[in-house]
Amino acid sequence: MAGDHLELEGTVTKARGNGSFLVQESAGKSLLICTLSGKIRKNTIRILEGDLVKISVSPYDLSRGIITYRIKKDV
């Protein structure tokens, strides 16, 4: 069903090729392989290592996710 997903926060640890990233969950328990959502690709939002991001994860496969939002850092 639509809407059956988990919302998590994490930190990007490594930028892989082709819009794929390794993200460490904020609880520190797991490392996820994440891709960019369509809205982030469309607006060409840059995701770098060390960025804090929101992730949408399916309850069926907890090792993969979609980056839906880049959380802004206070400078």
Secondary structure by P-SEA (a helix, b strand, c coil): ccccbbbbbbbbcccccccbbbbbccccccccbbbbcaaaaaacccccccccbbbbbbcccccbbbbcbbbbbcc
